[in-house]
Amino acid sequence: MATRIALYSHDSVGLGHVRRNLAIAHQLSASLPAATGEPVSGLLITGQPAATVFPTPEGWDWLVVPGIEPAAGGYAPRRMGSGLGRVTGLRSAAIGSALAAFAPDLLVIDRHPLGVARELEPALDQLRRDRPGCAIVLGLRDVLDDAAATAGEWARIGGADAVRRRFDAVWVYGDRDVHDPVASGEIPAGLAGLVRSTGFLAHGRPVGRDRSPEEPFVLTTVGGGSDGVQLALAAASAAVPAGHRHVVVTGPQMPAEDRARVRAAAGPAVQVVTSVPDALALVRRAAAVIAMGGYNSVSEVMTTSTPALIVPRVLRRREQAIRADALARRGLVDVLDPARLDADAVGAWLAARVGEVVDRSGVDLDGLHRVGELAAALIHRSARKDLAHAV
């Protein structure tokens, strides 16, 4: 027997959602066997084929569904020529069939309670009917968006009542002393009783090998890279501190023509690479880090004492700007408004901050450990529920 876990992420832009789920998968595989007496078998459900380059824990595999991407007023198919309704219908059918066959003990859904265009609704309702012992969790990053934007999102799926009917818990992957999404109104007050703040999913992430330069270096990373060209261009053109190299990671999703522009802008002390085996390993060795304000990038930076400049994405959502400002108020990172982004601003920050040490010891970074504890408690409770249902 094995404890069966399924993790879903919709994955419209970048790799942030699936990377968060991968970190959770590794943690649960490492910690749950001691609590349950069983190995873990898992299914990672994603809409991003590029995610499968990341190693999974033993006993886990991928289900890749047709992709979607942001569009005016919502989402659109990433590649398929069909309309959104047909693509989300395909996604819904594939996910529903997989969950029915896999019969998970725990299902964690990242960010969107009902998926894209309510694609998860049939599967969730079927799980509630056919497998009442399956614990269903909504996993939310520390910041969602400004309260006005999130209010509309919750209303479109039926509000707090729709979530309470289908979910056993809401895990918020952040430190409420840094930012509290219930107090800010991003999460409805009607869900407060389900919310558990885990701390940032930071400590305990797997660290691989890096192939960085041996000499001191500074690092710029733009996540997946689909919308990071302006930061990468400014970084590649910026003056490099004496005695250092500058590694600029464009991300695998940056369009080829944009990557070519970054390479053309790079000076002799700048190394432009598409991707690295493990960004965390690079962050830990860097003398300074420049990044966008995505959850995973920030979580990795927070495990180090490396000075960091955050240039948040401000299009579509306010999430990254809210996160960056909250961290800056605690003196944990520096923030540069994208409207002021240029090579001079980047070079000036590097010259002022390279090699400094930042104390981040006051932030809760043990979210992965706490997720393991919360998952074990839910699985034990679910096993009792299954037994009662069978009787």
N, C-alpha and C positions, 0 to 999 in steps of 0.2 A: 504494500500500500504506500501511497505517497500523498502528501498534502498538495492539492492542486490550486494554483493561483493564476489568475488572468489579469493582465494590466492593459488598459486601452488608452491610446492617445490619438487625437484626430490628425495632428501633424499637417497643418496647412502651409506654414512657413518655417523654415529652419529645422533644427534638430533638437530644440530645447525641451519639448514635451517628452519625446521618446528618451532623451538622455536622462531626464529626471526619473522616468519609469525604469530605465536600465539600472540606475543607482539603487533604486528600491529593490529590484529583482536580485541583484547581487547580495544586498543586505539580508533579504528574507531567506535566500538559499543558505547563507552562512549561519543565521541565528535561529531559524525556526526548528530545525531538527532536534536541537537540545530541548526545546519547549514541548514539541509534539511527539517526539520519538519516531518521527517519520522523515524520509527525504522529501525534498520539494520538487514538484514538476510544474513547469510554468509555460504560459502562452503570452507572448508580447504582441498585441494587436496594434498595427501602425498603418498610416497612410503614406509613409515615406520610405521608398525602396532603399535609399541611401543608408537608412538606419541599420541595415543588416550587415554593414561592414564592422560594426562594433561587436566584440565578443560577448556572448551570453553566458550566464552561469550554466553549469552542467545540469541537464534535465530540462532546459528551456528551449523553445523554438519560436519562430516568427509566424504571424499571419499578416501578410501585406495586402491591404485592400486598395481599390482604385483611389488615386490621389485627388485632392481638392486644393484650391488656392483661394486667397482673398480676392473678391471682386466688388464692384460697386454695389453697396447695399447688402453684402453677405459673402457667399462663396460661389465658385464655379469649378467645373472639372479641370484638373491640372493638364490632362492629356487627352482623355477620351472625347470624341466628338459629340457624344450624347449630352442632353441637358442635365442640369443638376439633379432633378428628380430621379432620372434613370440611374445616375451614378450612385446617389445615396441609397436608392433601392437595392442596387447590387451590394453596396457596403453593408447595408442592414441585413440582407439575406445571408451573406457570408458570415458576418459576426454572430447572428442568431444561431445559425447551424453549428458554428464552431463551439459556442458556449453550451449549447444543448448537448453536444457530443462529449465535450471536455468535462462538463459538470463540475465547475470549480467550487472549492470551499471558500474562496475569497476572490472577489472581483473589485479592483480599484480602477476608477475612471478618472482620468486626468482632465481637469479644468471645466469641461462642458458636460453637465449632468446627463443630458440626453443625446450627446453627440451632435453632429451636424445635421440640421433639418430634422431633428428628433429621430435620427436613424437608430438609436439604441433603445427607444421606447418599447418596441415589441419584445426584444430580447430580455430587457429588465423585467417586464411584466410576466414573461414566461418563466424566468428564473424564480420569481416570487411565487408563482403557482406550483411549479414542478419541483423546485429545489429550495424550499423555504429556509433550509439551514445554511444556504450560501450567504455569507456576510458581504454586503455591498457598500463600498466606501467611495465617497467623492473626495478626490485629492486636489487641493487648491494651492497655488503658489502664494507667497506672502502678500502680493499686491495683485489685484485683478484689473482695476481701471478706476477712473473717477466714479463717484457714487451715482451720478446721473446716468452714465452709460450702463453700469451694471444693473441698475433698476430695470431698465428696459429688457435686458437679457433674462433676468429672473422672471419678469412678467410674461415673456413670450413662451416660457415652458410651464406656466401655471403657478409660479411663485413658490414660496416655502412649502406649501402643502404638497405639491407635486414631488418635491425632493424628500420630504419626510415619509411619504408613502413607499418610496423605493429604496431609500438609503438608511443604513444603520449608523453611519458616522460620517463626519466631515473632518478631514485632516487638513490643517493649514500648515504648509511647510515654511514656517517663519517664526520669528521671535516677536511676540506681541508687544514687548517693550520697545522695539524698533518701529513696528507698524502694526496696528490692530485693525484688520479689515472688517470686523464686526462693529467696532466703535466708529469707524469712518463711514459706515453705511454701505460698503461694497458687498457685504454678505447680509441678507435680511435678518432682522432681529428674531424672526420666527425660527431660524435655524441655530440660534446661539446654543441651545441645549445639546446639539449634536457636535458642536465644534470642539476640536482638540488641537491646540497649537503644539506642533512637534519640535520646533526649532528648525533652523536651516538644515537642509540635506547636504551637509558639508563634510564634517569629519567622517572618515570611513569609506570614502569613495576609492575605488581601485585606482592605483597609480601605476602606469606602465613606464616604458623606457622612452626617453626623448633623444633626438638626434640634433640637439642644439649646438651652437659653436662652443668651443671650450673656453674662449676668452669671455670676459663679462659681456652681457647683452641686456638690452631692453626688449620688451615684447609688445606688439600690438596684435590683438585678435578681434575679429568681427563676427564670431559665431559661425553660422552656416554660410554667411556672406552674401545672401541674396539682396540685401539692402545696405551693405556695409562699404560700398565703394568710396564714398566721400571721406569717411574716417581713414580707410586704407590709403587713399591718395595723400591726405594731409600727413599721415604718419610716414609714408615712404619719402615724402619731400622734406621732412623736418630735419633740422640739424641734429646730429647724433652726439651724445656726450663723449668727450675725449676718452679714448681707451676702450670704448664699447662698440659692439655691433648692434644693429636693430633688426630683429626678426619680425616680419609682418606676415601674418597668416590670413590669407584672403577667405578661406572657407571653401568647401567643395561646391557650394551652390552659387558662388559669384559667377555671373555670365563671363564667358571667355573674353569678350571684348573689353569688359571692365578690368579683368585681371591683367590683360595686356597693357592697359593704361597705367595700372599700378606699377608694373614692372618697368615701364618706360620712365616713370617718375622717380624711381629708386636711385639713390646715390650709391657710391662705391662701398659704403659701410652698411648698406641695407640688403638684407636677404629676404626675398619674397618667396613664400612657399604656399602651396594650395591648402595643405592640411598637415597635421602632425599626428603621430601615433597616440599621444596623450597630452592634451593641453595642460592638465593639472601639473604634470611633471615639469613642463616648461615654466609655468607660473611660479613654481616653487624655487626655481633657479634664477629667475630674472631679477635684475636690479631695479626695475620699475615696469609696470604693466599699464597699458592703455586698452580699454575695452568698451563695448557697448554695455547697456545696463540689463542684459538678459539674466534670468534667474540663475542658470548654471554658471555662467561666467562670474557673476558676483559671488556665488557660493564658493567657487574654487578660490577666488581671491581672498575670501574671508578666512580661509584656513592658513593663510600665510601672514607674514609681517611685511610683505612687499608693498611699497606705495603704489596706489592705483588711481588712475584718472578715468572716470566714467563719462562717456559721451552718449547719453541715452537716445534711443529712438523715440521720436515724438509723433510720427505719423500713425494713423489708425487708432492707436491707444496711448493713454497717458501712463501706462503701467511702469515703463522703465524710468521715466522722469520722477514719478512718485517714489519708487524704490531708491533711486540715486539720491534724491533730496533727503529722504529719511536716514540713509546711512551717513550722508555728509553732515547732518545735524549732530550725529554722534562722533564726528571726527574720524570716521572709519575709511572714507574715500574722499577724493576731490571730484568735483563735477564741472564739466565744461558744457555750456549751452551749445547745441549744434549750430545755432545761428552765428556763433563766434568761432566755429571750427575752421582753422587753417593751419598751414605748416608752421607759421610763427608761434601760434598759441601752443601747439604740441611741443615744439622745440624749447620754448621757454619753460614749460612745465617739466620736461625731462631734465633740463639743466638745473632746476631748482630742487627736484625731489629725488633724483637717481641715487640709489644706495641708502636712503633713509630707512628707518625701522618704524613700523606702525603697530601700535598695541591694539589688538582686536580681541583681547581676552574676555571682555565683558559681554560678548554676544553669545547667545545660545546656538551652537553649531552642531548639536548632537541629535539632529532630527532623524538620521538614519537609524541610530540605536533605538530611539523612541518609537519609530514606525514598527520596528521588529517587536517591541513589547506590546504595542497596541494591536498588531496583527495577531499575535499569539493569543491575546485575551479574546478577540473576536472569534477566532477559530475554535477555541475551547467552548465559547458560548454557543456557537453554531452547531458544534457536535452534539451538545445537549438538546438543541432545538430539533435536529434531525432525528435523534432517538425518540423524543416525545412525539414527533410527527409519525414515526414508524409504528409506535404503539397505538 
